[in-house]
Each structure stands twice: as structure tokens, then as C-alpha cells.
């Protein structure tokens, strides 16, 4: 493992951003390496997809099925922000067993807490190391365009200071939630990313670089309150938002996929019928069908998984008002992601999903 392998997860980088915004370094990486449009995991949220990237597995093996979940046995709801939730080996633990060293740099601290357990160095813009601050300056605010440039530059400084065999860099999607691909601020944000990635590739000798996203992004125009819809049919239920996390400025905890827990499991057929006829619901799947179709860990999801149409999100109007111009994700409509490879021997390896980055590292780099 003499060379360094770097995985970069650009949060929310829908392929439309690369089609609309100038990105000369990313374009060069694709021309000299490869670029494909692949698929992400469902639900199309951060925790699920990042965990698939660092394990190479589907959620039925690694166990992360949401950003937030209801533990019905314990009777508690909690944020999924600890490595204790992960049920599979990560590329970091595999690297350590082989005597290698790994690094994780994230904009969001929740990813440091979730994924950084077996790394040799893990930091975030919200919990930076003194060395990161000395090299890249004080981190910009988490709700800024500049924070992602800081994360990449601070990772680059750490990689220059010491040798790491493996690095995972994860940005935040504040800019994608705030601005569509054609907005001038999106062009500015993509330029920040592109320039930082150019510096990263130039400064780390003999690097192989793989870049992808966890999910895309869509404009959302309407909000559905599923417990109210079910109550209208005499069915009691609790809806648990899959997208929910502490970064509420991004999405107001409104996403295009949600888990429904029924008060009475015997109401399943009636609940499915009521949900499927609701305008804005694309699919309503019972646990067994959802687990099989999306390869989810069944014991960690709701009785029903509901996905929305491209313009719909799920929420409770007593808790949140649909913000004007909301952009969010979670549904089937945000699964498309770019996958770019540069500087490596990628021949004969098929990249179809973002989890294939972890699979490549496990099989080709560490295997």
C-alpha cells in the first residue's frame, strides 16, 4: 500500500451540477480516468450511502437504514451518529488489520462520529485538530459554501504531513440544498470544490482518486402528513423521518422517504391501500418487500416504507412549515450520482453504485 487511495464524497452532488457548472479539474480527472453515472442506496440520505461507501455493502449488511430511527424495543428515537450502529467491517478496520494507516476528514461532525472509529486520524470542520487549523485556517461556518474547500484542503495538509494509505473526505450539502444547478452560487461552490480537488491531486504523489456523491437533490413543492392521512381511515400510526438530523437549515427534516410504524400491525392492508391512493405518494411497501427490494436490514425499518413523488416530502405541519424553494432528497428521484476515477488502475472493475468505491478498496487495494 505504498500509494495513497483517496475517496471523496461530495454530498448532494447531483450529476446536473457537473453538467451546469464549470469544473475543469473534475473534467480532466474524467478524461484521464473515467466518469460514469451510477446509483446510490435507498433511502437516498447521507448516513445510509456513506456507510455503504466505507463498507462496500448494502444496508442489509451494514445496518444503517436512516439518519434517525425509532428503536421500538427500547421505545426511544435517536440520531444515528455512532459507529456502534454499524454491523459490518469498514475499509478503515480492514486497512488497520493490514498494518496501514487511514484518515477521515468531514465537513459534518456527525460523519466523523459515525464513520471514524477505526481511522488513525479523524476530524471535521466542527471538531478540527490544531494541525488542521494551523494548515487551513479556522474552519468556515458549517452553513457556508467555503467549508467544503476547507475540509479538502485540511485533508490535503494532513496527507502531506504524514503518509496515509487510505483517506475518506466527506463534504456537506448545504449549497445543494440552498441552490439549484443553474444558480450562480452553485457555480461558485463547484469552483471551490474543483480548485481544492485540483490541489489535492497535485500535491499527493502517486495518488489514486475516486469521487462520488451520496445522493442527488430535487426541488420539493408539497408536504404530506401521513399519520393524518391514515387517521382519516381510522388507522393509528407514527411516521419517523429518515432524513432527520441536526442540520435542520439544510432540509427542515423534510425528505422524500419515511418509515411508518403502525399502532396495530393487523391494519397493514388497509394502511397500504390508504397510502397508495394518496396524491404525492409514489410507493408504499411493507417491511418485507422494502427490505428485499432495497436490501435493508428489516429489523431496523418501519412497518411500511413510503417514498414520495419527485416534488413531495413528508412532515408534520404542527412541527414544520414547508419552506419556499425547498430542495431535498430521500426518494428514488435522488439516486443518480456521478462516479469519477483518476490516477488508478480501474480496468476490469465495474463501478455501478457509490458503494463500489468501498468494494474497490476492499478488493483491489486491500484485498
N, C-alpha and C positions, 0 to 999 in steps of 0.2 A: 504493500500500500504506500509506495513512495510518493505517488501523486495525490493531489487533493481533489476530492469529489465534492462539489457544492450543489445542493438542491436549493432552489429559490422558489418560494411560494408567494406569488403576488396575489394577495387577497382580492377577490372580486373582479379579476381581470377577464371580463367577458371578451371574446375574440373581436367584438366590434370596436373596442378601444384600439387594438392594434391596426384595424382597418382604417380608422378615422384619424389617428394621432401619429405624427412623425416619431419614429423610433429607430434611428439609423443603426445603433449598436445591436438592438434586437433583430433588425432586418439582416445585418451582417452575420450574426450568430446563426440565423436560419439558413442563409445562403451557403455558409461554410459548413454547416452541420445539417440540421433538419428542423422542420416545423410541421406539425400536424394539428388538426383539431380533434380533440378527444372528448371523453366523457368523465364526469365526476360522479361521486357517490350520491345516493339519496338517503336521507334528506340532504338537499344541497345547502348545507350550512358548514361553518368553519370547523368545528370540532370533529365532526364525522370525517370530513375529507382530509384534514391534516393528519389525523391518526392513521387513515389508510395510506397516506404518503409515507409515513415513517415506519409503518409495519409491512407495507406491500399487500395487505389483506383487506377483504371486505369487512363490513361492520359485524357480521355474524361471528367473526373470529376475534376481532379486537374489542368488541363490546361497546364502542362509543356510538350511540344512536341519536344524539342530540347535544345541544349546548346546555340543556336544562332538563331535568327529569323528575318524575314522581316515582319515588320508591314506595309502592303500595304496601309492601310487607311492613316497612318501618313507619309508614304513614307520614313521610316527610317529602318536601320538594327541595331540590338543591341544584346549584350550579355544578356543572361537570368541569372541574378545574383542577383535578389532581390525577397524577399518574396511577394512583391506586385503582382508578376505574378501568384502566387498560388491561385487557386479558391476554394480549399476545406479545411476543418478543418484538422489540423495536430494532431498527438498524443501529441505534446507538449502543444498545446492550450487546448486539452481535459484534459490533466494532470493538467494544471493550474486551470481550472474551478473546478476540484475536490479537490483543495487545495494541490496538490502535487507539487514537485519540479523536474525540468528536466535540463539536461546538454547535450551540444553538443560539441564534440571535433573533429576537422577535420584537416587533413594534408593540403588540399587545402582551401584557404580562400574563394573561390567562394561558397563553400558549407555552410560555416558559414553565409555568406550574404544571400544566398538563403533560407536556412532552419532554421536559428537560431532565428527568430523573437520572438517566444513565449517561448523561453527557459529562465531559470533563470541564466544560465551561458553558454556562447558560446565563444569559442576561436579556433584558428588554429595555425599551425606551423608558418604561415606567419604573424599572428597577435596574438602572445601569451600574456597571462596575466603575470604579475610579479610573481604570485604564481606558475604558470606552469614552468617558467624558474627557479625559486628557487628549485622546486621539481625535475625537469627532466633535468636541464641544458639548455644551449642555443640550440634552435632547429637546427638540421642539415638542409642543403640546401634542397629545395623542390625537386630538381633533384638528389636525393640520395636514397640509399637503407635504410639508417638508420632513415630517417624522420618518417616512419610509426611506428617504435618502440618507438620513442619519443612521438608520438601522443597518443598511447595506454598507455604508462607509465605516461604521464601528466594527462590523464583522470583518471587513477587509483589513482594518488595522490589527485586529486580533490574529488574523491569519498570517499577516506579515511578521508579527512579533514572535509567534511560535508556530511550529508545524502541527497541523491537524489533518488527519486523514479524511475526515468527513465533516461537512458543515451543512446545517439547515438554517436558512434565512427566511423568516416569515414576516410579511408586511401587514398592514391593516387596510381595510376597505372604506375608510371614511370618505375618501374622494369619490369613489364609485357610487356610494350611497347618495352623495350630495350632487354629483354632476353626471349627466349623460355623456356618451362618447363624443358628441359634436360640440360640447361646451368648451370655451377657451380654457377654463380651469382644468379640464381633463387633459388638454394638450400640455399644459404646464406641468401637471402631475406626472404624466407619462414621460416627459422630458427629464424630470428629476430622477425617475426610476432608471431610464435608459442611460443617462450620464453616469449614475452611480454603478450600474452594472458594467458599463464600459470600463470604468476604473477598476472594478473588481477583477474582470477578466485580464486586464493589462498587468495588474500588479501581483497576481498569484501565479508563480511559474508552474507550467505543466498542469494546468487546471482542466478538469472536465466539468462542464456546467450543464445542469438540467433545470429548466424553468417551466413552471406551470401555474395554474390557479386552483383554488378550492371550489369555486363556483362562479357563475356569471351574475348578471344583475338585470332587473326589469323594472319598468315603470308600473306602479300599483295605483289603482284608482278607486277601489272599493274594499270595504272591510265586512267580513261576515262573522257573526257571533253564533257559533254552532250550538252551545248549550241552550240558547234561546230558541233556535230552530227546533231542536229536539224537544224542548219543553212544550212547544206548541203541539207536539204529537203525544204528550203525556209521558215522555221519556226523560229520566234524570241522568245527567252526565256532567263530567268535569273535563274541560279542554286544557291541555298543558302545552304551552308554546315551545316548539322545538328550537326556534331561533333565539330565545330569550338569553341575554347575557347582561353584563354590567355596562356595556357600551350602548346605552339607550339612545344617544344622539344619532347613532347610525340608522336605526330602523324602528325605534319606538317599540321594540319587541314584537313587531308585526311581520310575520313571514308567511310564505305560501304553502306551508305544510304544518300539520298539527296532529297531536295524538289525542284521541278521545277515550276517556275511561268511563264506562257505563256503571251506573249505580246497581243495575240489575243485568247480569250477563244474558239472561233469558230474553232481553229486549233487543238482542243483536239484529235479527232480521228486520224488525220494524225500524231500528235506528239506521241501518244501511239504506233502506228504502227512502227514508226521510232525507238523509244526507245526499243521496244520489240525485234526488229531484230538485235540490236547492240550486238556484242560479249562482254561479261562481265556484261551485264545487266541480272539480274535474273527475276525481276518483275518490271513492271511499272503500277501503279494503280492510277486511277483518285481519286480525293479528297473523294468523297462519299464512294467509295469502300475501300479506305485505312482507312478512319475513322471508318467504320463498322468492318473491319477485325481486326484492331489493337486497337480499342477503343480509338481513338484520338479525340481531340477537333478540329472539322473540320475547324472552322474559323481561326485557328492558323497555319494551314499547307498550303503547296503549292497547286497548281492546280493538280500536279502529285507527287506521292511519288515513288522514284526509289530505288530499292535495288540491290546490286551487288552480283556476284558470290563470292565464298569464298576467291578468290585471288585478287579481284578488289576493288579499291577505286575510288572516284570521286574528281576531282580537275581541276584547270585551269593551264596549263603548262606555261602561261605567268606570273603566280604568284608563282608557286612552282614546284620544280623538285621532282619526286618520289625518296625518299631516299633509298639507298640499305638496304636490310634487314628490311624494314618497317613492323611493327606489329601494327595492328589497329583493329577497331571494328565498330559497327553501323548496320551491316547487320543481316540477320536471322541466320547466322552461328556463331554468338557470343551470343546467347541467353541462352545457358546452364550455370547454376550456381549451386554451392553446397549450401545446406541449412543444418546447424548443430544446434542442440538444446542441452543444457546441464543445469541441475540443476532445471528445471521447471516441472510443471505438464502439459505436452503437449498431454496427452492422449485424443483421440477423436477429435483432431484438425488436419485438413489435410493441410500440407504445400506443395503446388504445384508450387508456384511462389514466387519470392522475396518480392512482395507486401504483402504476407501473414504474414510477420513479423509485419507490422503495423496493419494488420487486427487482429492478435492475441492480440497485446497490447490493441487495442481498445475494443475488445470483451471480452477477458479473464482477462486482468489486470485492465483496467479502466472501463469495461462495468458493 
